[in-house]
Amino acid sequence: MQSQMFNFVGSVNIMQRQSSQKFSRLFFLIRQSLKGEEHDYTQGSIQPATVPLAIPMILELSLESVFAVVDMYFVSKLPDSRAAVATVGLTESMVALIYTMGIGLSTAATALVARRIGEKDIEKASHAGAQSIILAILISVIMAISGYCYAPDLLRLMGAQPEVIHTGTDFSRIMLGGTTAIILLFLINGIFRGAGDPMIAMKSLWLASLLNIILCPLLIYGYGIFPELGLTGAAVATTIGRTAGVIYQSYHLFKGSGMLKIKRHHFKLDWSIQKSIVSLAWPATLQFFIQSGSWIFLAFLVSSTGSTDASAGYQIAIRNVVFFILPAWGLSNAAATLVGQNLGAGNPDRAQKSVLLTTKYNVYFMAAVMMLFILFSSPIISIFTNQEEVHRYGVLALQIMGAGYIFYGIGMVMMQALNGAGDTRTPTWINFIGFWLFQIPAAIFMAKILNWGPTGAFIAIPLAETLVALAAWYYFKKGSWKEIKI
């Protein structure tokens, strides 16, 4: 009996030491990742390669997610909060299309830069980054001018009520007019991620977000320091923050000490590289446009089948969904970089193992968020509103959308892994079928035919995301992405 007791105590001590060693190792990896040291992600053990890349990307997009909730929080405290919240939500739905362009170009830049870095060709990686910036500036300036000029018409097209158009036109003009800053912020961070330098990307988003947090209440309410701009102040604060982030990125891209050093000669127009960027970017852009377009339609469906209260509650819920999805998206971006660099180094098996490890981490995180949304949706929504009907719709939307969070996490990693390999077309088809051929018809059927109203639109979201995740997992496991050349 005594011998068994000693064996039990010994086993417990061994388990404690192993647990302590694992914790110490994880802490060491996190500390290493925050130092911003250069790391070869194509060699050595996979976990030590994954964590230093993923941690800054998670922290980067955790701060990007702040953009989604800061404006909503301060704006929701204005006297005419229902119209103001609806304006922010509808404008953000339009800005999602700008994000789509930024993400599409960023995906192409990440894939090209990561592949060249994996091949140990820094000069070609820098050249690809510069060429993507040329294309981004051209596209974003056209979009910015169009958005500024047609802001009220776009709000009307989104189904905004007259009070919302009257209240929110200036806000929408400034937000849409800041398109160039939005797209460059996405794109240049994509270049840094592809190069395996996520710390610069993280710091640029931290700078942008912190400025937004500081300026947002000051410009909305004035506090005797600035003119009281109300809702418009939120747009000015956000645009200033993003522009500062781009300036910080540009300094490190052109003058910094990182792996990439873009010089003037890299900006000489190279039609062959432009063709490669476009061939990767247009399916990626279409891929995210399909997803954003379906979310915009759902916002319209909620507004048209419900009320301003339903629209405001839904938009508050969506801001919280985005707040928690973006850190998981950061982890997914790590998978894209790992795939691109390891394929460039001629090691597809290592690329696959990296993705599977990243998926496991994402599932753990998203499962925790799912429980948070299901159990604590009411206090979360209460942070943003105390209006009974708005609160009721917000809680309902958050609980229903949160039920599919684990599948959101799986789908994001699989899709980004395919994108990182240069296979931007397969995820595009998956999104088209999942969102436009399934989610939108399902939402219309439940909201209008079954007469469930906004609830039908809410339910269609986790159903479609689950379908997309399963399809992406199937195509990733097929392995054809390993053979793609870019």
C-alpha positions as CSV (number, residue, x, y, z in Angstrom):
1,M,0.0,0.0,0.0
2,Q,2.8,2.4,0.9
3,S,4.6,1.5,-2.3
4,Q,1.5,2.3,-4.3
5,M,1.3,5.6,-2.5
6,F,4.9,6.5,-3.3
7,N,4.3,5.6,-7.0
8,F,1.2,7.8,-7.1
9,V,3.0,10.7,-5.5
10,G,5.9,10.2,-7.9
11,S,3.6,10.2,-10.9
12,V,2.0,13.4,-9.7
13,N,5.4,15.1,-9.3
14,I,6.4,14.0,-12.8
15,M,3.2,15.4,-14.3
16,Q,3.7,18.7,-12.4
17,R,7.3,19.0,-13.7
18,Q,6.1,18.2,-17.3
19,S,3.3,20.8,-17.0
20,S,5.8,23.3,-15.6
21,Q,8.2,22.7,-18.4
22,K,5.5,23.1,-21.0
23,F,4.4,26.4,-19.4
24,S,7.9,27.6,-19.2
25,R,8.5,26.7,-22.8
26,L,5.3,28.4,-24.0
27,F,6.2,31.5,-22.0
28,F,9.7,31.5,-23.6
29,L,8.2,31.3,-27.1
30,I,5.8,34.2,-26.3
31,R,8.6,36.3,-25.0
32,Q,10.7,35.5,-28.0
33,S,7.9,36.4,-30.4
34,L,7.5,39.8,-28.8
35,K,11.2,40.6,-29.2
36,G,10.7,40.9,-33.0
37,E,13.8,38.9,-33.8
38,E,14.1,37.4,-37.3
39,H,13.2,33.7,-37.4
40,D,13.4,31.0,-40.1
41,Y,10.0,29.4,-40.2
42,T,11.0,26.7,-42.6
43,Q,13.3,24.8,-40.3
44,G,13.3,23.2,-36.8
45,S,10.4,22.1,-34.7
46,I,7.0,23.3,-35.9
47,Q,5.6,24.6,-32.6
48,P,8.5,27.0,-31.9
49,A,8.2,28.2,-35.5
50,T,4.4,28.7,-35.3
51,V,4.1,30.5,-31.9
52,P,6.6,33.4,-32.6
53,L,4.8,34.1,-35.8
54,A,1.2,33.7,-34.6
55,I,1.4,35.7,-31.3
56,P,2.1,39.1,-32.9
57,M,-0.5,38.4,-35.6
58,I,-3.1,37.6,-32.9
59,L,-2.2,40.8,-31.0
60,E,-2.2,42.8,-34.2
61,L,-5.7,41.9,-35.2
62,S,-6.9,42.1,-31.6
63,L,-6.1,45.8,-31.9
64,E,-7.7,45.9,-35.3
65,S,-10.8,44.5,-33.7
66,V,-10.9,47.5,-31.4
67,F,-11.8,49.7,-34.5
68,A,-15.0,47.6,-34.7
69,V,-16.2,48.4,-31.2
70,V,-14.7,51.7,-30.1
71,D,-16.8,53.8,-32.5
72,M,-19.9,51.8,-31.7
73,Y,-19.3,52.2,-27.9
74,F,-18.9,56.0,-27.9
75,V,-21.5,56.7,-30.6
76,S,-24.1,54.6,-28.7
77,K,-23.9,57.2,-25.9
78,L,-25.0,60.1,-28.1
79,P,-28.5,61.5,-27.6
80,D,-29.8,60.2,-30.9
81,S,-28.1,56.8,-30.4
82,R,-30.4,54.7,-32.5
83,A,-29.8,56.6,-35.7
84,A,-26.1,57.0,-34.9
85,V,-25.6,53.3,-34.2
86,A,-27.5,52.4,-37.4
87,T,-25.3,54.8,-39.3
88,V,-22.1,53.3,-38.0
89,G,-23.3,49.8,-38.7
90,L,-24.5,50.5,-42.2
91,T,-21.3,52.4,-43.1
92,E,-19.2,49.6,-41.7
93,S,-21.0,47.2,-43.9
94,M,-19.9,49.4,-46.9
95,V,-16.4,49.7,-45.5
96,A,-16.4,45.9,-45.4
97,L,-16.2,46.1,-49.2
98,I,-13.1,48.3,-48.9
99,Y,-11.7,45.7,-46.4
100,T,-12.4,43.1,-49.1
101,M,-10.2,44.9,-51.6
102,G,-7.5,45.4,-49.0
103,I,-7.6,41.8,-47.9
104,G,-7.6,40.6,-51.5
105,L,-4.5,42.6,-52.3
106,S,-2.9,41.7,-49.0
107,T,-3.5,38.0,-49.6
108,A,-1.7,38.2,-53.0
109,A,1.2,40.2,-51.5
110,T,1.5,37.8,-48.6
111,A,1.6,34.7,-50.9
112,L,4.2,36.2,-53.3
113,V,6.4,37.7,-50.6
114,A,6.3,34.5,-48.5
115,R,7.1,32.3,-51.4
116,R,10.1,34.4,-52.4
117,I,11.3,34.5,-48.8
118,G,11.1,30.8,-48.6
119,E,13.2,30.6,-51.7
120,K,15.7,33.0,-49.9
121,D,15.3,35.7,-52.6
122,I,15.0,38.9,-50.6
123,E,15.4,41.1,-53.7
124,K,12.4,39.6,-55.5
125,A,10.4,39.7,-52.3
126,S,11.0,43.4,-52.0
127,H,10.2,43.9,-55.7
128,A,6.9,42.1,-55.3
129,G,6.0,44.2,-52.3
130,A,6.6,47.5,-54.1
131,Q,4.6,46.4,-57.1
132,S,1.6,45.5,-54.9
133,I,1.7,49.0,-53.3
134,I,1.5,50.7,-56.8
135,L,-1.6,48.7,-57.6
136,A,-3.2,49.4,-54.2
137,I,-2.7,53.1,-54.4
138,L,-4.3,53.3,-57.9
139,I,-7.3,51.3,-56.9
140,S,-7.9,52.9,-53.5
141,V,-7.8,56.5,-54.8
142,I,-10.6,55.7,-57.3
143,M,-12.6,54.0,-54.5
144,A,-12.1,56.9,-52.1
145,I,-13.3,59.6,-54.5
146,S,-16.4,57.5,-55.5
147,G,-17.3,56.8,-51.8
148,Y,-16.9,60.4,-50.7
149,C,-19.1,61.7,-53.6
150,Y,-21.9,59.1,-53.4
151,A,-22.0,58.5,-49.6
152,P,-25.7,59.5,-49.1
153,D,-26.8,57.5,-52.1
154,L,-25.0,54.5,-50.8
155,L,-26.7,54.8,-47.4
156,R,-30.0,55.0,-49.2
157,L,-29.1,51.9,-51.2
158,M,-28.4,50.1,-48.0
159,G,-32.0,50.7,-46.8
160,A,-31.2,53.5,-44.3
161,Q,-34.1,55.4,-43.0
162,P,-34.3,59.2,-43.8
163,E,-33.2,60.1,-40.2
164,V,-30.1,57.9,-40.6
165,I,-29.2,59.5,-43.9
166,H,-29.6,63.0,-42.4
167,T,-27.5,62.1,-39.3
168,G,-24.8,60.0,-41.0
169,T,-23.9,61.4,-44.4
170,D,-20.8,63.3,-43.1
171,F,-19.7,60.2,-41.1
172,S,-20.0,58.0,-44.2
173,R,-18.2,60.6,-46.4
174,I,-15.2,60.7,-44.1
175,M,-15.0,56.9,-43.6
176,L,-15.3,56.1,-47.3
177,G,-13.0,59.0,-48.2
178,G,-10.3,57.3,-46.1
179,T,-10.2,54.2,-48.3
180,T,-6.5,54.7,-49.3
181,A,-5.4,54.5,-45.6
182,I,-7.6,51.4,-45.0
183,I,-6.3,49.5,-48.1
184,L,-2.6,50.4,-47.5
185,L,-2.9,49.4,-43.8
186,F,-4.1,45.9,-44.9
187,L,-1.7,45.6,-47.8
188,I,1.6,46.7,-46.1
189,N,0.8,44.5,-43.1
190,G,0.4,41.6,-45.6
191,I,3.8,42.3,-47.0
192,F,5.4,42.3,-43.5
193,R,3.5,39.0,-42.7
194,G,4.7,37.4,-45.8
195,A,8.3,38.3,-44.9
196,G,7.8,36.7,-41.5
197,D,8.1,40.1,-39.7
198,P,4.7,40.3,-37.9
199,M,6.0,42.7,-35.2
200,I,5.9,45.7,-37.5
201,A,2.4,44.8,-38.6
202,M,1.3,44.5,-34.9
203,K,2.8,47.8,-33.9
204,S,1.2,49.7,-36.8
205,L,-2.2,48.4,-35.7
206,W,-1.5,49.2,-32.1
207,L,-0.6,52.8,-33.0
208,A,-3.7,53.2,-35.2
209,S,-6.0,51.7,-32.6
210,L,-4.6,53.6,-29.6
211,L,-4.9,56.9,-31.5
212,N,-8.5,56.0,-32.3
213,I,-9.3,55.2,-28.7
214,I,-7.8,58.5,-27.5
215,L,-9.3,60.7,-30.2
216,C,-12.7,59.2,-30.5
217,P,-14.3,60.6,-27.3
218,L,-12.3,63.8,-27.6
219,L,-13.6,64.5,-31.1
220,I,-17.2,63.3,-30.5
221,Y,-17.8,65.2,-27.2
222,G,-15.1,67.9,-27.3
223,Y,-14.8,68.1,-23.5
224,G,-13.8,71.8,-24.0
225,I,-10.6,70.8,-25.7
226,F,-11.8,70.2,-29.3
227,P,-14.9,71.3,-31.2
228,E,-17.8,68.9,-30.4
229,L,-18.2,67.0,-33.7
230,G,-20.6,64.3,-32.6
231,L,-21.0,61.3,-34.9
232,T,-18.6,62.9,-37.4
233,G,-15.8,63.0,-34.8
234,A,-15.8,59.2,-34.7
235,A,-15.0,59.0,-38.4
236,V,-12.3,61.7,-38.1
237,A,-10.6,59.8,-35.2
238,T,-10.7,56.5,-37.0
239,T,-9.2,58.0,-40.2
240,I,-6.5,59.8,-38.4
241,G,-5.6,56.6,-36.5
242,R,-5.4,54.5,-39.7
243,T,-3.3,57.2,-41.5
244,A,-0.8,57.2,-38.7
245,G,-0.5,53.5,-38.9
246,V,0.3,53.7,-42.6
247,I,3.0,56.3,-42.0
248,Y,4.6,54.1,-39.4
249,Q,4.5,51.1,-41.8
250,S,6.0,53.1,-44.6
251,Y,8.9,54.3,-42.4
252,H,9.9,50.7,-41.5
253,L,9.3,49.4,-45.1
254,F,11.6,52.0,-46.7
255,K,14.0,53.1,-43.9
256,G,13.8,50.3,-41.3
257,S,16.1,47.5,-40.4
258,G,13.8,44.6,-41.2
259,M,14.3,41.8,-43.8
260,L,12.6,43.7,-46.6
261,K,14.1,47.0,-47.8
262,I,12.1,48.5,-50.6
263,K,14.0,51.0,-52.7
264,R,13.1,53.4,-55.5
265,H,14.0,51.0,-58.3
266,H,11.5,48.5,-57.0
267,F,8.7,50.8,-58.0
268,K,9.6,50.7,-61.7
269,L,6.4,49.2,-63.2
270,D,6.9,45.5,-63.8
271,W,4.0,44.1,-65.9
272,S,4.9,40.5,-65.2
273,I,4.7,41.0,-61.5
274,Q,1.6,43.1,-61.8
275,K,0.0,40.2,-63.8
276,S,1.0,37.8,-61.0
277,I,-0.5,40.1,-58.3
278,V,-3.7,40.5,-60.2
279,S,-4.1,36.8,-60.9
280,L,-3.8,36.1,-57.2
281,A,-5.7,39.2,-56.0
282,W,-8.8,39.1,-58.1
283,P,-10.0,35.7,-56.9
284,A,-9.0,36.6,-53.3
285,T,-10.9,39.9,-53.6
286,L,-13.9,38.2,-55.1
287,Q,-13.7,35.6,-52.4
288,F,-14.0,38.2,-49.6
289,F,-16.4,40.3,-51.7
290,I,-18.7,37.3,-51.8
291,Q,-18.5,37.0,-48.0
292,S,-18.9,40.7,-47.4
293,G,-21.7,41.0,-49.9
294,S,-23.7,38.4,-48.1
295,W,-23.2,40.1,-44.8
296,I,-24.3,43.4,-46.4
297,F,-27.4,41.7,-47.7
298,L,-28.1,40.3,-44.3
299,A,-27.8,43.8,-42.8
300,F,-30.4,45.0,-45.4
301,L,-32.6,42.0,-44.6
302,V,-32.6,42.6,-40.9
303,S,-33.3,46.3,-41.5
304,S,-36.2,45.6,-44.0
305,T,-37.9,42.8,-42.1
306,G,-37.4,44.3,-38.6
307,S,-37.0,47.9,-37.5
308,T,-34.3,50.5,-36.5
309,D,-34.1,48.7,-33.2
310,A,-33.5,45.3,-34.9
311,S,-30.9,46.9,-37.1
312,A,-29.1,48.6,-34.2
313,G,-29.1,45.4,-32.1
314,Y,-27.8,43.4,-35.0
315,Q,-25.0,45.9,-35.7
316,I,-23.9,45.9,-32.0
317,A,-23.8,42.1,-32.1
318,I,-21.8,42.1,-35.3
319,R,-19.2,44.4,-33.8
320,N,-18.7,42.0,-31.0
321,V,-18.5,39.0,-33.4
322,V,-15.8,40.9,-35.4
323,F,-14.0,41.8,-32.2
324,F,-13.5,38.2,-31.3
325,I,-13.1,36.8,-34.8
326,L,-10.2,39.1,-35.7
327,P,-7.7,37.5,-33.2
328,A,-8.6,34.1,-34.7
329,W,-8.0,35.6,-38.2
330,G,-4.5,36.6,-37.0
331,L,-3.8,33.0,-36.2
332,S,-5.1,32.1,-39.6
333,N,-2.8,34.6,-41.2
334,A,0.1,32.8,-39.5
335,A,-1.0,29.7,-41.3
336,A,-0.9,31.5,-44.7
337,T,2.7,32.7,-44.1
338,L,3.9,29.3,-42.9
339,V,2.4,27.6,-46.0
340,G,3.9,30.1,-48.4
341,Q,7.4,30.0,-46.9
342,N,7.5,26.3,-46.5
343,L,6.3,25.7,-50.1
344,G,9.0,28.1,-51.2
345,A,11.5,26.1,-49.3
346,G,10.2,22.9,-51.0
347,N,8.8,21.4,-47.8
348,P,5.0,20.8,-48.3
349,D,4.7,18.3,-45.5
350,R,5.9,20.8,-43.0
351,A,3.4,23.3,-44.4
352,Q,0.6,20.9,-43.8
353,K,1.6,20.1,-40.3
354,S,1.9,23.8,-39.5
355,V,-1.7,24.3,-40.6
356,L,-3.1,21.4,-38.6
357,L,-1.3,22.8,-35.4
358,T,-2.7,26.3,-36.1
359,T,-6.2,24.8,-36.6
360,K,-6.0,23.1,-33.2
361,Y,-5.1,26.4,-31.5
362,N,-7.9,28.2,-33.2
363,V,-10.5,25.7,-32.2
364,Y,-9.5,26.1,-28.5
365,F,-9.8,29.8,-28.7
366,M,-13.1,29.8,-30.6
367,A,-14.7,27.2,-28.3
368,A,-14.0,29.6,-25.4
369,V,-15.6,32.5,-27.2
370,M,-18.6,30.4,-28.2
371,M,-19.3,29.7,-24.5
372,L,-18.8,33.4,-23.7
373,F,-21.4,34.5,-26.3
374,I,-23.9,31.9,-25.3
375,L,-23.7,32.4,-21.5
376,F,-22.9,36.1,-21.2
377,S,-24.5,37.7,-24.3
378,S,-26.8,39.9,-22.2
379,P,-24.1,41.7,-20.1
380,I,-22.0,42.0,-23.3
381,I,-24.7,43.8,-25.2
382,S,-25.6,45.9,-22.1
383,I,-22.2,47.6,-22.4
384,F,-23.4,49.2,-25.6
385,T,-27.1,49.9,-25.0
386,N,-29.8,50.1,-22.3
387,Q,-32.7,50.3,-24.8
388,E,-34.9,47.3,-24.2
389,E,-35.7,46.3,-27.9
390,V,-32.2,47.0,-29.2
391,H,-30.8,44.9,-26.3
392,R,-33.2,42.0,-27.0
393,Y,-32.2,41.8,-30.7
394,G,-28.5,42.2,-29.9
395,V,-28.6,39.3,-27.4
396,L,-30.5,37.1,-29.7
397,A,-28.2,37.8,-32.6
398,L,-25.0,37.2,-30.5
399,Q,-26.2,33.9,-29.1
400,I,-27.3,32.5,-32.5
401,M,-24.2,33.6,-34.3
402,G,-21.9,32.5,-31.5
403,A,-23.2,29.0,-31.7
404,G,-21.1,28.3,-34.8
405,Y,-17.8,29.8,-33.6
406,I,-15.8,26.6,-33.6
407,F,-16.6,26.1,-37.3
408,Y,-15.7,29.7,-38.0
409,G,-12.2,29.0,-36.6
410,I,-11.7,25.9,-38.7
411,G,-12.9,27.5,-41.9
412,M,-10.7,30.6,-41.5
413,V,-7.5,28.6,-41.1
414,M,-8.3,26.2,-44.0
415,M,-9.1,29.1,-46.3
416,Q,-6.1,31.1,-45.4
417,A,-3.8,28.1,-45.8
418,L,-5.2,27.6,-49.4
419,N,-4.7,31.4,-50.0
420,G,-1.1,31.3,-48.7
421,A,-0.3,28.5,-51.1
422,G,-1.5,30.7,-54.0
423,D,-4.8,28.7,-54.5
424,T,-7.1,31.7,-54.2
425,R,-9.7,30.3,-56.6
426,T,-10.8,27.3,-54.5
427,P,-11.8,29.4,-51.5
428,T,-13.6,31.8,-53.8
429,W,-15.8,29.0,-55.1
430,I,-16.4,27.7,-51.6
431,N,-17.5,31.2,-50.5
432,F,-19.7,31.6,-53.5
433,I,-21.6,28.4,-52.9
434,G,-21.7,28.7,-49.1
435,F,-22.7,32.4,-48.9
436,W,-24.6,33.3,-52.1
437,L,-26.1,30.0,-53.0
438,F,-26.9,28.8,-49.5
439,Q,-26.7,31.6,-46.9
440,I,-28.7,34.3,-48.7
441,P,-31.5,32.0,-50.0
442,A,-31.7,30.4,-46.5
443,A,-31.9,33.8,-44.8
444,I,-34.7,35.0,-47.2
445,F,-36.6,31.7,-46.8
446,M,-36.5,31.9,-43.0
447,A,-36.9,35.7,-42.7
448,K,-39.7,36.2,-45.2
449,I,-41.3,32.9,-46.2
450,L,-41.4,31.4,-42.7
451,N,-41.9,34.9,-41.4
452,W,-39.2,34.7,-38.7
453,G,-38.0,38.2,-39.5
454,P,-34.5,39.1,-38.3
455,T,-34.2,35.8,-36.4
456,G,-34.1,33.9,-39.7
457,A,-31.2,36.1,-41.0
458,F,-29.3,35.4,-37.7
459,I,-29.8,31.6,-38.0
460,A,-28.5,31.5,-41.6
461,I,-25.1,32.8,-40.5
462,P,-23.8,29.8,-38.4
463,L,-25.4,27.4,-40.9
464,A,-23.5,28.8,-43.8
465,E,-20.2,29.2,-41.9
466,T,-20.4,25.5,-40.9
467,L,-20.9,24.4,-44.6
468,V,-17.9,26.6,-45.7
469,A,-15.7,25.2,-43.0
470,L,-16.4,21.6,-43.9
471,A,-15.9,22.3,-47.6
472,A,-12.5,24.1,-47.0
473,W,-11.4,21.2,-44.8
474,Y,-12.2,18.7,-47.5
475,Y,-10.2,20.6,-50.2
476,F,-7.2,21.2,-47.8
477,K,-7.0,17.5,-47.1
478,K,-7.0,16.7,-50.8
479,G,-3.6,18.3,-51.0
480,S,-3.6,19.7,-54.5
481,W,-2.5,23.1,-53.1
482,K,1.0,21.6,-52.6
483,E,1.6,21.6,-56.3
484,I,0.8,25.3,-57.1
485,K,3.5,27.4,-58.6
486,I,3.5,31.3,-58.3
